[in-house]
Amino acid sequence: MKSRLNSFWTVLLSVVVIYLIVKFGIPAVARQVTGLPFPLPVPGALIFIYMVLTLIAMFLLVTFDDGPLNDFLRPIKRFLRGDFSKPVRAVGIVLISAAAGWYVYDNAVPKIAAPLALRIQHPSSNFPKKMEDAQNPMANPTEDQVAAFIEQAKAGEVQFIEQVIPDFETWKEETGEEDPLLAINTPAIKKFRAELEADNVDNETAHAALMEVRLFQGRALYAMNCRPCHGDSTAGDGPMADGFKLRPINFTDNGTIETIVEGYTFWRVENGGPGLPLEATPWDSAMPEWKVSLTEEERWLIIMAEYDMAEKTPRIPEKH
Ligand code: HEC
């Protein structure tokens, strides 16, 4: 006779193997496919469905015919009759009863757990209403500012925030160039420099160039302060991001900075996690309180760059 595993053990082994594949195999493969730094677990409800289907399949397989059914039942009957020795039967029956008892107890006992509450992402109970209509002064240069910028550029003395000056010094040493505008050589800046040289500067060109200069500084400040958490791409995937239970926000997601007015974004950046009201719990936000270390102008510069990098526009305040 061909020696083969009794169908009871085949069924048991198959169920265990299928469970292991669903529980650990699929997440491991998903991790390879997505390239994410963490596995993607199969939801518990789906595991339950897979296992029920597996059990149905096994049931059909075993009850298909009397032969397999008897084969399947044989070890169970032998166990119950005490054919494997009486102590084995006694221990087995105690263990099975204890396991069933534990399962019922564990499901019935009242649990002390934090209530399942969804966090409110954009709480506004302590958001000062006067900020609602705030416009980003950095994104809206005045005529005077544009005129002053043209004068500065003519004299080769465009003003930059102090945080980027050391970089410009290094750049000047390395390239032998003098005009920092050359370092931000975008098309708008090129056009502006050409018009400067021809001594025929159009206000619109100057406005666009000033915006580029401001964006440049905002991006630099973002890289220095926000990138570790919010990431190069602003997708909330900076090198520190995985360390927080409440993940840094992904600004490219449609439900984040695009849905809020700019004044609100400013307030959030200003007050960080510590400034959030109770609705924003149960998880505390690691977002720093930027009013402590950045000036108002710097914060507006960053916000301008943040929206620009994420390719989003702030919500427009409703007119009351
Ligand atoms: C230590 C990590 C960390 C740093 C650094 C950090 N953030 Fe955050 N930020 C978070 C976390 C975590 C959240 C999500 C929790 C929350 O809503 O407060 C968040 C949320 C935000 C939000 C709210 C977005 C929304 O849709 O509600 C804005 C805006 C924001 N950050 C801007 C910034 C800016 C600008 C900087 C740099 C000046 C910065 N963050 C630096 C961790 C950080």
py3Dmol code that shows the C-alpha trace and the ligand (Angstrom):
import py3Dmol

protein = """\
ATOM      1  CA  MET A   1       0.000   0.000   0.000  1.00  0.00           C
ATOM      2  CA  LYS A   2       1.189   3.503  -0.826  1.00  0.00           C
ATOM      3  CA  SER A   3       2.084   5.241   2.377  1.00  0.00           C
ATOM      4  CA  ARG A   4       0.448   8.633   2.594  1.00  0.00           C
ATOM      5  CA  LEU A   5      -0.553  11.093   5.241  1.00  0.00           C
ATOM      6  CA  ASN A   6      -3.931  10.400   6.803  1.00  0.00           C
ATOM      7  CA  SER A   7      -6.452  12.950   5.529  1.00  0.00           C
ATOM      8  CA  PHE A   8      -7.049  14.323   9.041  1.00  0.00           C
ATOM      9  CA  TRP A   9      -3.440  15.473   9.228  1.00  0.00           C
ATOM     10  CA  THR A  10      -3.503  16.660   5.592  1.00  0.00           C
ATOM     11  CA  VAL A  11      -6.491  18.862   6.349  1.00  0.00           C
ATOM     12  CA  LEU A  12      -4.951  20.213   9.550  1.00  0.00           C
ATOM     13  CA  LEU A  13      -1.638  20.939   7.830  1.00  0.00           C
ATOM     14  CA  SER A  14      -3.328  22.603   4.839  1.00  0.00           C
ATOM     15  CA  VAL A  15      -5.350  24.910   7.098  1.00  0.00           C
ATOM     16  CA  VAL A  16      -2.223  25.909   9.039  1.00  0.00           C
ATOM     17  CA  VAL A  17      -0.178  26.481   5.865  1.00  0.00           C
ATOM     18  CA  ILE A  18      -2.927  28.573   4.240  1.00  0.00           C
ATOM     19  CA  TYR A  19      -3.243  30.633   7.422  1.00  0.00           C
ATOM     20  CA  LEU A  20       0.508  31.272   7.490  1.00  0.00           C
ATOM     21  CA  ILE A  21       0.501  32.307   3.816  1.00  0.00           C
ATOM     22  CA  VAL A  22      -2.345  34.779   4.335  1.00  0.00           C
ATOM     23  CA  LYS A  23      -1.033  36.117   7.625  1.00  0.00           C
ATOM     24  CA  PHE A  24       2.683  36.433   6.792  1.00  0.00           C
ATOM     25  CA  GLY A  25       3.289  35.413   3.165  1.00  0.00           C
ATOM     26  CA  ILE A  26       1.028  37.963   1.460  1.00  0.00           C
ATOM     27  CA  PRO A  27       2.288  40.911   3.576  1.00  0.00           C
ATOM     28  CA  ALA A  28       5.893  39.912   2.803  1.00  0.00           C
ATOM     29  CA  VAL A  29       5.202  39.711  -0.947  1.00  0.00           C
ATOM     30  CA  ALA A  30       3.267  43.003  -0.801  1.00  0.00           C
ATOM     31  CA  ARG A  31       6.292  44.611   0.799  1.00  0.00           C
ATOM     32  CA  GLN A  32       8.497  43.410  -2.065  1.00  0.00           C
ATOM     33  CA  VAL A  33       6.037  44.575  -4.714  1.00  0.00           C
ATOM     34  CA  THR A  34       5.302  48.007  -3.246  1.00  0.00           C
ATOM     35  CA  GLY A  35       8.835  48.647  -2.026  1.00  0.00           C
ATOM     36  CA  LEU A  36       7.374  50.177   1.125  1.00  0.00           C
ATOM     37  CA  PRO A  37       9.490  50.006   4.272  1.00  0.00           C
ATOM     38  CA  PHE A  38       6.787  48.023   6.083  1.00  0.00           C
ATOM     39  CA  PRO A  39       4.617  44.978   5.257  1.00  0.00           C
ATOM     40  CA  LEU A  40       0.978  45.473   4.259  1.00  0.00           C
ATOM     41  CA  PRO A  41      -1.053  43.225   6.561  1.00  0.00           C
ATOM     42  CA  VAL A  42      -4.153  41.446   5.261  1.00  0.00           C
ATOM     43  CA  PRO A  43      -7.151  42.845   7.187  1.00  0.00           C
ATOM     44  CA  GLY A  44      -8.544  40.542   9.872  1.00  0.00           C
ATOM     45  CA  ALA A  45     -11.973  40.387   8.207  1.00  0.00           C
ATOM     46  CA  LEU A  46     -10.369  39.205   4.972  1.00  0.00           C
ATOM     47  CA  ILE A  47      -8.302  36.565   6.783  1.00  0.00           C
ATOM     48  CA  PHE A  48     -11.549  35.351   8.333  1.00  0.00           C
ATOM     49  CA  ILE A  49     -13.191  35.046   4.896  1.00  0.00           C
ATOM     50  CA  TYR A  50     -10.199  33.182   3.447  1.00  0.00           C
ATOM     51  CA  MET A  51     -10.183  30.742   6.362  1.00  0.00           C
ATOM     52  CA  VAL A  52     -13.933  30.109   6.124  1.00  0.00           C
ATOM     53  CA  LEU A  53     -13.509  29.372   2.399  1.00  0.00           C
ATOM     54  CA  THR A  54     -10.605  27.064   3.188  1.00  0.00           C
ATOM     55  CA  LEU A  55     -12.692  25.181   5.762  1.00  0.00           C
ATOM     56  CA  ILE A  56     -15.581  24.831   3.289  1.00  0.00           C
ATOM     57  CA  ALA A  57     -13.205  23.443   0.673  1.00  0.00           C
ATOM     58  CA  MET A  58     -11.755  20.991   3.192  1.00  0.00           C
ATOM     59  CA  PHE A  59     -15.227  19.951   4.275  1.00  0.00           C
ATOM     60  CA  LEU A  60     -16.220  19.207   0.659  1.00  0.00           C
ATOM     61  CA  LEU A  61     -12.995  17.306   0.088  1.00  0.00           C
ATOM     62  CA  VAL A  62     -13.471  15.121   3.154  1.00  0.00           C
ATOM     63  CA  THR A  63     -17.196  14.445   2.836  1.00  0.00           C
ATOM     64  CA  PHE A  64     -17.021  13.752  -0.882  1.00  0.00           C
ATOM     65  CA  ASP A  65     -17.105  10.031  -0.284  1.00  0.00           C
ATOM     66  CA  ASP A  66     -17.289   7.524   2.600  1.00  0.00           C
ATOM     67  CA  GLY A  67     -13.656   6.513   2.064  1.00  0.00           C
ATOM     68  CA  PRO A  68     -12.064   9.886   2.761  1.00  0.00           C
ATOM     69  CA  LEU A  69     -14.579  10.562   5.527  1.00  0.00           C
ATOM     70  CA  ASN A  70     -13.656   7.402   7.383  1.00  0.00           C
ATOM     71  CA  ASP A  71     -10.014   8.136   6.767  1.00  0.00           C
ATOM     72  CA  PHE A  72     -10.510  11.599   8.228  1.00  0.00           C
ATOM     73  CA  LEU A  73     -12.445  10.381  11.253  1.00  0.00           C
ATOM     74  CA  ARG A  74     -10.128   7.472  12.065  1.00  0.00           C
ATOM     75  CA  PRO A  75      -7.533   9.400  14.155  1.00  0.00           C
ATOM     76  CA  ILE A  76     -10.326  11.256  15.943  1.00  0.00           C
ATOM     77  CA  LYS A  77     -12.105   8.022  16.855  1.00  0.00           C
ATOM     78  CA  ARG A  78      -8.877   6.375  17.896  1.00  0.00           C
ATOM     79  CA  PHE A  79      -8.112   9.338  20.109  1.00  0.00           C
ATOM     80  CA  LEU A  80     -11.561   9.281  21.698  1.00  0.00           C
ATOM     81  CA  ARG A  81     -11.407   5.528  22.296  1.00  0.00           C
ATOM     82  CA  GLY A  82      -8.085   6.012  24.043  1.00  0.00           C
ATOM     83  CA  ASP A  83      -6.193   3.932  21.494  1.00  0.00           C
ATOM     84  CA  PHE A  84      -3.240   6.351  21.745  1.00  0.00           C
ATOM     85  CA  SER A  85      -3.145   5.521  25.501  1.00  0.00           C
ATOM     86  CA  LYS A  86      -5.489   6.819  28.145  1.00  0.00           C
ATOM     87  CA  PRO A  87      -3.274   9.630  29.554  1.00  0.00           C
ATOM     88  CA  VAL A  88      -2.989  11.156  26.050  1.00  0.00           C
ATOM     89  CA  ARG A  89      -6.771  11.149  25.792  1.00  0.00           C
ATOM     90  CA  ALA A  90      -7.167  12.698  29.248  1.00  0.00           C
ATOM     91  CA  VAL A  91      -4.638  15.474  28.545  1.00  0.00           C
ATOM     92  CA  GLY A  92      -6.107  16.093  25.099  1.00  0.00           C
ATOM     93  CA  ILE A  93      -9.642  16.440  26.365  1.00  0.00           C
ATOM     94  CA  VAL A  94      -8.578  18.751  29.193  1.00  0.00           C
ATOM     95  CA  LEU A  95      -6.564  20.919  26.791  1.00  0.00           C
ATOM     96  CA  ILE A  96      -9.364  21.181  24.235  1.00  0.00           C
ATOM     97  CA  SER A  97     -11.915  22.077  26.933  1.00  0.00           C
ATOM     98  CA  ALA A  98      -9.533  24.576  28.492  1.00  0.00           C
ATOM     99  CA  ALA A  99      -8.852  26.212  25.109  1.00  0.00           C
ATOM    100  CA  ALA A 100     -12.573  26.496  24.374  1.00  0.00           C
ATOM    101  CA  GLY A 101     -13.171  27.866  27.884  1.00  0.00           C
ATOM    102  CA  TRP A 102     -10.384  30.421  27.513  1.00  0.00           C
ATOM    103  CA  TYR A 103     -11.734  31.554  24.154  1.00  0.00           C
ATOM    104  CA  VAL A 104     -15.214  32.116  25.575  1.00  0.00           C
ATOM    105  CA  TYR A 105     -13.833  33.862  28.655  1.00  0.00           C
ATOM    106  CA  ASP A 106     -11.550  36.100  26.621  1.00  0.00           C
ATOM    107  CA  ASN A 107     -14.423  37.159  24.386  1.00  0.00           C
ATOM    108  CA  ALA A 108     -16.893  37.699  27.196  1.00  0.00           C
ATOM    109  CA  VAL A 109     -14.755  39.525  29.758  1.00  0.00           C
ATOM    110  CA  PRO A 110     -15.254  43.344  29.642  1.00  0.00           C
ATOM    111  CA  LYS A 111     -12.170  45.054  28.216  1.00  0.00           C
ATOM    112  CA  ILE A 112     -10.623  48.275  29.429  1.00  0.00           C
ATOM    113  CA  ALA A 113      -9.436  50.000  26.274  1.00  0.00           C
ATOM    114  CA  ALA A 114      -9.246  53.524  24.941  1.00  0.00           C
ATOM    115  CA  PRO A 115     -12.487  54.368  23.150  1.00  0.00           C
ATOM    116  CA  LEU A 116     -12.179  54.106  19.415  1.00  0.00           C
ATOM    117  CA  ALA A 117     -12.300  57.762  18.446  1.00  0.00           C
ATOM    118  CA  LEU A 118     -11.377  59.249  15.113  1.00  0.00           C
ATOM    119  CA  ARG A 119      -9.006  62.124  15.418  1.00  0.00           C
ATOM    120  CA  ILE A 120     -10.192  65.444  14.013  1.00  0.00           C
ATOM    121  CA  GLN A 121      -7.509  66.450  11.566  1.00  0.00           C
ATOM    122  CA  HIS A 122      -8.515  70.078  11.283  1.00  0.00           C
ATOM    123  CA  PRO A 123      -9.879  71.171  14.669  1.00  0.00           C
ATOM    124  CA  SER A 124     -10.809  74.811  14.760  1.00  0.00           C
ATOM    125  CA  SER A 125     -12.267  75.469  18.216  1.00  0.00           C
ATOM    126  CA  ASN A 126      -9.299  77.646  19.203  1.00  0.00           C
ATOM    127  CA  PHE A 127      -8.414  78.923  15.736  1.00  0.00           C
ATOM    128  CA  PRO A 128      -8.588  82.729  15.895  1.00  0.00           C
ATOM    129  CA  LYS A 129     -11.314  83.712  13.438  1.00  0.00           C
ATOM    130  CA  LYS A 130      -9.477  86.870  12.434  1.00  0.00           C
ATOM    131  CA  MET A 131      -6.878  84.637  10.750  1.00  0.00           C
ATOM    132  CA  GLU A 132      -9.513  83.211   8.429  1.00  0.00           C
ATOM    133  CA  ASP A 133      -9.056  85.863   5.744  1.00  0.00           C
ATOM    134  CA  ALA A 134      -5.298  86.203   6.191  1.00  0.00           C
ATOM    135  CA  GLN A 135      -3.452  86.482   2.896  1.00  0.00           C
ATOM    136  CA  ASN A 136       0.117  85.312   2.559  1.00  0.00           C
ATOM    137  CA  PRO A 137       2.086  88.583   2.317  1.00  0.00           C
ATOM    138  CA  MET A 138       4.979  86.667   0.752  1.00  0.00           C
ATOM    139  CA  ALA A 139       2.812  85.410  -2.091  1.00  0.00           C
ATOM    140  CA  ASN A 140       1.389  88.876  -2.750  1.00  0.00           C
ATOM    141  CA  PRO A 141       4.238  91.407  -3.093  1.00  0.00           C
ATOM    142  CA  THR A 142       3.192  95.076  -3.088  1.00  0.00           C
ATOM    143  CA  GLU A 143       4.121  97.542  -5.847  1.00  0.00           C
ATOM    144  CA  ASP A 144       6.645  99.127  -3.494  1.00  0.00           C
ATOM    145  CA  GLN A 145       8.270  95.799  -2.757  1.00  0.00           C
ATOM    146  CA  VAL A 146       8.600  95.054  -6.468  1.00  0.00           C
ATOM    147  CA  ALA A 147      10.102  98.504  -7.064  1.00  0.00           C
ATOM    148  CA  ALA A 148      12.551  98.020  -4.196  1.00  0.00           C
ATOM    149  CA  PHE A 149      13.479  94.615  -5.576  1.00  0.00           C
ATOM    150  CA  ILE A 150      14.289  96.142  -8.972  1.00  0.00           C
ATOM    151  CA  GLU A 151      16.527  98.715  -7.297  1.00  0.00           C
ATOM    152  CA  GLN A 152      18.305  96.038  -5.272  1.00  0.00           C
ATOM    153  CA  ALA A 153      18.827  93.911  -8.360  1.00  0.00           C
ATOM    154  CA  LYS A 154      20.244  96.880 -10.281  1.00  0.00           C
ATOM    155  CA  ALA A 155      22.779  97.434  -7.524  1.00  0.00           C
ATOM    156  CA  GLY A 156      23.491  93.675  -7.362  1.00  0.00           C
ATOM    157  CA  GLU A 157      22.270  93.631  -3.751  1.00  0.00           C
ATOM    158  CA  VAL A 158      19.167  91.482  -3.609  1.00  0.00           C
ATOM    159  CA  GLN A 159      18.329  90.791   0.038  1.00  0.00           C
ATOM    160  CA  PHE A 160      18.160  87.223   1.291  1.00  0.00           C
ATOM    161  CA  ILE A 161      17.289  85.742   4.659  1.00  0.00           C
ATOM    162  CA  GLU A 162      20.363  85.037   6.756  1.00  0.00           C
ATOM    163  CA  GLN A 163      19.860  81.250   6.712  1.00  0.00           C
ATOM    164  CA  VAL A 164      20.809  81.002   3.015  1.00  0.00           C
ATOM    165  CA  ILE A 165      23.738  83.448   3.040  1.00  0.00           C
ATOM    166  CA  PRO A 166      26.439  80.891   3.934  1.00  0.00           C
ATOM    167  CA  ASP A 167      25.280  78.767   0.978  1.00  0.00           C
ATOM    168  CA  PHE A 168      25.549  81.743  -1.349  1.00  0.00           C
ATOM    169  CA  GLU A 169      29.070  82.433  -0.057  1.00  0.00           C
ATOM    170  CA  THR A 170      30.111  78.854  -0.822  1.00  0.00           C
ATOM    171  CA  TRP A 171      28.455  79.093  -4.225  1.00  0.00           C
ATOM    172  CA  LYS A 172      30.277  82.344  -4.999  1.00  0.00           C
ATOM    173  CA  GLU A 173      33.608  80.805  -4.035  1.00  0.00           C
ATOM    174  CA  GLU A 174      32.994  77.727  -6.119  1.00  0.00           C
ATOM    175  CA  THR A 175      31.721  79.476  -9.240  1.00  0.00           C
ATOM    176  CA  GLY A 176      33.516  82.806  -9.061  1.00  0.00           C
ATOM    177  CA  GLU A 177      30.162  84.503  -9.740  1.00  0.00           C
ATOM    178  CA  GLU A 178      29.002  87.563  -7.837  1.00  0.00           C
ATOM    179  CA  ASP A 179      25.258  87.889  -8.508  1.00  0.00           C
ATOM    180  CA  PRO A 180      23.267  85.479  -6.321  1.00  0.00           C
ATOM    181  CA  LEU A 181      20.362  85.709  -8.778  1.00  0.00           C
ATOM    182  CA  LEU A 182      22.456  83.568 -11.094  1.00  0.00           C
ATOM    183  CA  ALA A 183      22.268  80.762  -8.557  1.00  0.00           C
ATOM    184  CA  ILE A 184      18.466  80.678  -8.867  1.00  0.00           C
ATOM    185  CA  ASN A 185      18.613  80.558 -12.608  1.00  0.00           C
ATOM    186  CA  THR A 186      14.976  79.817 -13.453  1.00  0.00           C
ATOM    187  CA  PRO A 187      13.405  81.108 -16.703  1.00  0.00           C
ATOM    188  CA  ALA A 188      11.681  83.953 -14.822  1.00  0.00           C
ATOM    189  CA  ILE A 189      14.991  85.068 -13.328  1.00  0.00           C
ATOM    190  CA  LYS A 190      16.759  84.784 -16.687  1.00  0.00           C
ATOM    191  CA  LYS A 191      14.139  86.976 -18.295  1.00  0.00           C
ATOM    192  CA  PHE A 192      14.417  89.504 -15.475  1.00  0.00           C
ATOM    193  CA  ARG A 193      18.214  89.642 -15.740  1.00  0.00           C
ATOM    194  CA  ALA A 194      18.016  90.118 -19.500  1.00  0.00           C
ATOM    195  CA  GLU A 195      15.594  93.018 -19.040  1.00  0.00           C
ATOM    196  CA  LEU A 196      17.840  94.471 -16.348  1.00  0.00           C
ATOM    197  CA  GLU A 197      20.789  94.373 -18.711  1.00  0.00           C
ATOM    198  CA  ALA A 198      18.757  96.071 -21.428  1.00  0.00           C
ATOM    199  CA  ASP A 199      17.652  98.596 -18.776  1.00  0.00           C
ATOM    200  CA  ASN A 200      14.038  98.004 -19.679  1.00  0.00           C
ATOM    201  CA  VAL A 201      12.443  96.155 -16.752  1.00  0.00           C
ATOM    202  CA  ASP A 202       8.796  95.237 -17.024  1.00  0.00           C
ATOM    203  CA  ASN A 203       6.914  95.260 -13.686  1.00  0.00           C
ATOM    204  CA  GLU A 204       5.396  91.868 -14.366  1.00  0.00           C
ATOM    205  CA  THR A 205       8.778  90.273 -15.052  1.00  0.00           C
ATOM    206  CA  ALA A 206      10.146  91.789 -11.836  1.00  0.00           C
ATOM    207  CA  HIS A 207       7.119  90.517  -9.902  1.00  0.00           C
ATOM    208  CA  ALA A 208       7.655  86.993 -11.239  1.00  0.00           C
ATOM    209  CA  ALA A 209      11.375  87.134 -10.433  1.00  0.00           C
ATOM    210  CA  LEU A 210      10.699  88.361  -6.894  1.00  0.00           C
ATOM    211  CA  MET A 211       8.301  85.448  -6.412  1.00  0.00           C
ATOM    212  CA  GLU A 212      11.066  83.055  -7.512  1.00  0.00           C
ATOM    213  CA  VAL A 213      13.479  84.608  -5.027  1.00  0.00           C
ATOM    214  CA  ARG A 214      10.927  84.211  -2.245  1.00  0.00           C
ATOM    215  CA  LEU A 215      10.087  80.642  -3.243  1.00  0.00           C
ATOM    216  CA  PHE A 216      13.761  79.807  -3.249  1.00  0.00           C
ATOM    217  CA  GLN A 217      14.077  81.014   0.331  1.00  0.00           C
ATOM    218  CA  GLY A 218      10.894  79.260   1.381  1.00  0.00           C
ATOM    219  CA  ARG A 219      12.172  75.991  -0.058  1.00  0.00           C
ATOM    220  CA  ALA A 220      15.486  76.431   1.718  1.00  0.00           C
ATOM    221  CA  LEU A 221      13.688  77.006   5.027  1.00  0.00           C
ATOM    222  CA  TYR A 222      11.471  74.008   4.348  1.00  0.00           C
ATOM    223  CA  ALA A 223      14.520  71.808   3.722  1.00  0.00           C
ATOM    224  CA  MET A 224      16.123  73.011   6.959  1.00  0.00           C
ATOM    225  CA  ASN A 225      13.076  72.737   9.207  1.00  0.00           C
ATOM    226  CA  CYS A 226      10.288  70.603   7.811  1.00  0.00           C
ATOM    227  CA  ARG A 227      11.921  68.056   5.536  1.00  0.00           C
ATOM    228  CA  PRO A 228      12.966  65.611   8.315  1.00  0.00           C
ATOM    229  CA  CYS A 229       9.300  64.888   8.962  1.00  0.00           C
ATOM    230  CA  HIS A 230       7.326  66.008   5.913  1.00  0.00           C
ATOM    231  CA  GLY A 231       9.867  64.751   3.359  1.00  0.00           C
ATOM    232  CA  ASP A 232      11.576  66.045   0.223  1.00  0.00           C
ATOM    233  CA  SER A 233       8.468  65.534  -1.834  1.00  0.00           C
ATOM    234  CA  THR A 234       6.169  66.949   0.913  1.00  0.00           C
ATOM    235  CA  ALA A 235       4.459  63.557   1.005  1.00  0.00           C
ATOM    236  CA  GLY A 236       4.990  63.139   4.755  1.00  0.00           C
ATOM    237  CA  ASP A 237       7.776  60.608   4.213  1.00  0.00           C
ATOM    238  CA  GLY A 238      10.831  62.325   5.662  1.00  0.00           C
ATOM    239  CA  PRO A 239      13.551  60.270   7.368  1.00  0.00           C
ATOM    240  CA  MET A 240      11.983  60.838  10.811  1.00  0.00           C
ATOM    241  CA  ALA A 241       8.402  60.216   9.724  1.00  0.00           C
ATOM    242  CA  ASP A 242       8.248  56.523  10.613  1.00  0.00           C
ATOM    243  CA  GLY A 243       9.028  57.338  14.221  1.00  0.00           C
ATOM    244  CA  PHE A 244       5.682  58.983  14.891  1.00  0.00           C
ATOM    245  CA  LYS A 245       2.421  57.276  15.709  1.00  0.00           C
ATOM    246  CA  LEU A 246       0.607  60.269  14.260  1.00  0.00           C
ATOM    247  CA  ARG A 247       2.405  60.563  10.965  1.00  0.00           C
ATOM    248  CA  PRO A 248       3.544  63.904   9.569  1.00  0.00           C
ATOM    249  CA  ILE A 249       0.981  65.144   7.098  1.00  0.00           C
ATOM    250  CA  ASN A 250       1.277  64.330   3.410  1.00  0.00           C
ATOM    251  CA  PHE A 251       0.743  67.716   1.790  1.00  0.00           C
ATOM    252  CA  THR A 252       0.220  66.178  -1.648  1.00  0.00           C
ATOM    253  CA  ASP A 253      -2.869  64.389  -0.352  1.00  0.00           C
ATOM    254  CA  ASN A 254      -6.086  66.113  -1.378  1.00  0.00           C
ATOM    255  CA  GLY A 255      -7.494  66.083   2.144  1.00  0.00           C
ATOM    256  CA  THR A 256      -4.764  68.160   3.762  1.00  0.00           C
ATOM    257  CA  ILE A 257      -3.456  71.670   3.069  1.00  0.00           C
ATOM    258  CA  GLU A 258      -5.626  72.062  -0.007  1.00  0.00           C
ATOM    259  CA  THR A 259      -8.795  71.943   2.075  1.00  0.00           C
ATOM    260  CA  ILE A 260      -7.753  74.670   4.504  1.00  0.00           C
ATOM    261  CA  VAL A 261      -7.418  78.429   4.130  1.00  0.00           C
ATOM    262  CA  GLU A 262      -3.897  79.806   4.230  1.00  0.00           C
ATOM    263  CA  GLY A 263      -4.476  81.605   7.529  1.00  0.00           C
ATOM    264  CA  TYR A 264      -5.320  78.254   9.082  1.00  0.00           C
ATOM    265  CA  THR A 265      -2.140  76.650   7.713  1.00  0.00           C
ATOM    266  CA  PHE A 266      -0.212  79.581   9.169  1.00  0.00           C
ATOM    267  CA  TRP A 267      -1.854  79.105  12.557  1.00  0.00           C
ATOM    268  CA  ARG A 268      -1.075  75.359  12.493  1.00  0.00           C
ATOM    269  CA  VAL A 269       2.569  75.969  11.654  1.00  0.00           C
ATOM    270  CA  GLU A 270       2.773  78.701  14.269  1.00  0.00           C
ATOM    271  CA  ASN A 271       1.343  76.634  17.135  1.00  0.00           C
ATOM    272  CA  GLY A 272       2.190  73.056  16.133  1.00  0.00           C
ATOM    273  CA  GLY A 273       1.058  70.075  18.196  1.00  0.00           C
ATOM    274  CA  PRO A 274       1.079  71.969  21.527  1.00  0.00           C
ATOM    275  CA  GLY A 275      -1.431  74.496  20.142  1.00  0.00           C
ATOM    276  CA  LEU A 276      -4.019  71.900  19.174  1.00  0.00           C
ATOM    277  CA  PRO A 277      -7.294  71.632  21.107  1.00  0.00           C
ATOM    278  CA  LEU A 278      -8.566  68.410  22.680  1.00  0.00           C
ATOM    279  CA  GLU A 279     -10.474  67.316  19.552  1.00  0.00           C
ATOM    280  CA  ALA A 280      -7.131  66.648  17.885  1.00  0.00           C
ATOM    281  CA  THR A 281      -6.293  63.853  20.343  1.00  0.00           C
ATOM    282  CA  PRO A 282      -6.130  60.853  21.234  1.00  0.00           C
ATOM    283  CA  TRP A 283      -2.667  60.816  19.638  1.00  0.00           C
ATOM    284  CA  ASP A 284      -0.468  63.751  20.367  1.00  0.00           C
ATOM    285  CA  SER A 285       1.035  65.557  17.424  1.00  0.00           C
ATOM    286  CA  ALA A 286       4.818  65.844  17.200  1.00  0.00           C
ATOM    287  CA  MET A 287       4.518  68.911  15.002  1.00  0.00           C
ATOM    288  CA  PRO A 288       6.758  71.596  16.555  1.00  0.00           C
ATOM    289  CA  GLU A 289       5.567  75.049  17.581  1.00  0.00           C
ATOM    290  CA  TRP A 290       7.301  77.092  14.908  1.00  0.00           C
ATOM    291  CA  LYS A 291       6.583  80.510  16.388  1.00  0.00           C
ATOM    292  CA  VAL A 292       9.371  79.664  18.805  1.00  0.00           C
ATOM    293  CA  SER A 293      12.092  79.393  16.181  1.00  0.00           C
ATOM    294  CA  LEU A 294      10.922  81.056  12.954  1.00  0.00           C
ATOM    295  CA  THR A 295       9.874  84.648  12.336  1.00  0.00           C
ATOM    296  CA  GLU A 296       6.463  85.450  10.896  1.00  0.00           C
ATOM    297  CA  GLU A 297       8.007  86.254   7.522  1.00  0.00           C
ATOM    298  CA  GLU A 298       9.909  82.963   7.489  1.00  0.00           C
ATOM    299  CA  ARG A 299       6.756  81.038   8.294  1.00  0.00           C
ATOM    300  CA  TRP A 300       4.872  82.693   5.420  1.00  0.00           C
ATOM    301  CA  LEU A 301       7.796  81.949   3.095  1.00  0.00           C
ATOM    302  CA  ILE A 302       7.711  78.282   4.067  1.00  0.00           C
ATOM    303  CA  ILE A 303       3.957  78.062   3.596  1.00  0.00           C
ATOM    304  CA  MET A 304       4.279  79.551   0.130  1.00  0.00           C
ATOM    305  CA  ALA A 305       6.954  76.995  -0.748  1.00  0.00           C
ATOM    306  CA  GLU A 306       4.982  74.178   0.866  1.00  0.00           C
ATOM    307  CA  TYR A 307       1.951  74.784  -1.358  1.00  0.00           C
ATOM    308  CA  ASP A 308       4.170  75.233  -4.389  1.00  0.00           C
ATOM    309  CA  MET A 309       6.123  72.010  -3.838  1.00  0.00           C
ATOM    310  CA  ALA A 310       2.980  70.008  -3.130  1.00  0.00           C
ATOM    311  CA  GLU A 311       1.414  71.555  -6.254  1.00  0.00           C
ATOM    312  CA  LYS A 312      -1.628  72.621  -4.265  1.00  0.00           C
ATOM    313  CA  THR A 313      -3.467  75.881  -3.750  1.00  0.00           C
ATOM    314  CA  PRO A 314      -5.020  76.897  -0.426  1.00  0.00           C
ATOM    315  CA  ARG A 315      -8.762  77.027  -0.020  1.00  0.00           C
ATOM    316  CA  ILE A 316     -10.144  80.467  -0.760  1.00  0.00           C
ATOM    317  CA  PRO A 317     -11.878  82.007   2.289  1.00  0.00           C
ATOM    318  CA  GLU A 318     -15.644  82.187   1.834  1.00  0.00           C
ATOM    319  CA  LYS A 319     -16.908  85.750   1.610  1.00  0.00           C
ATOM    320  CA  HIS A 320     -19.197  86.495   4.549  1.00  0.00           C
TER     321      HIS A 320
END
"""
ligand_1 = """\
43
HEC
C 8.980 66.464 14.234
C 8.294 66.253 13.004
C 7.728 67.451 12.276
C 8.390 68.544 11.765
C 9.890 68.849 11.864
C 7.410 69.343 11.095
N 6.175 68.768 11.214
Fe 4.444 69.465 10.427
N 3.429 67.889 11.234
C 4.007 66.853 11.927
C 2.998 65.905 12.295
C 3.238 64.615 13.081
C 1.783 66.402 11.792
C 0.422 65.700 11.839
C -0.271 65.864 13.108
C -0.969 67.153 13.204
O -1.977 67.324 12.506
O -0.493 67.984 13.973
C 2.086 67.664 11.147
C 1.136 68.487 10.558
C 1.440 69.642 9.850
C 0.461 70.523 9.218
C -1.038 70.336 9.267
C -1.580 69.950 7.936
C -3.058 69.712 7.965
O -3.613 69.474 6.863
O -3.669 69.742 9.029
C 1.147 71.529 8.616
C 0.594 72.684 7.804
C 2.559 71.286 8.872
N 2.697 70.141 9.626
C 3.572 72.106 8.410
C 4.899 71.970 8.781
C 5.933 72.913 8.430
C 5.724 74.139 7.542
C 7.077 72.487 9.006
C 8.444 73.137 8.980
C 8.517 74.530 9.401
C 6.768 71.261 9.738
N 5.438 70.982 9.573
C 7.692 70.523 10.436
C 5.334 66.704 12.242
C 6.330 67.603 11.922
"""
view = py3Dmol.view(width=600, height=400)
view.addModel(protein, "pdb")
view.setStyle({"model": 0}, {"cartoon": {"style": "trace"}})
view.addModel(ligand_1, "xyz")
view.setStyle({"model": 1}, {"stick": {}})
view.zoomTo()
view.show()
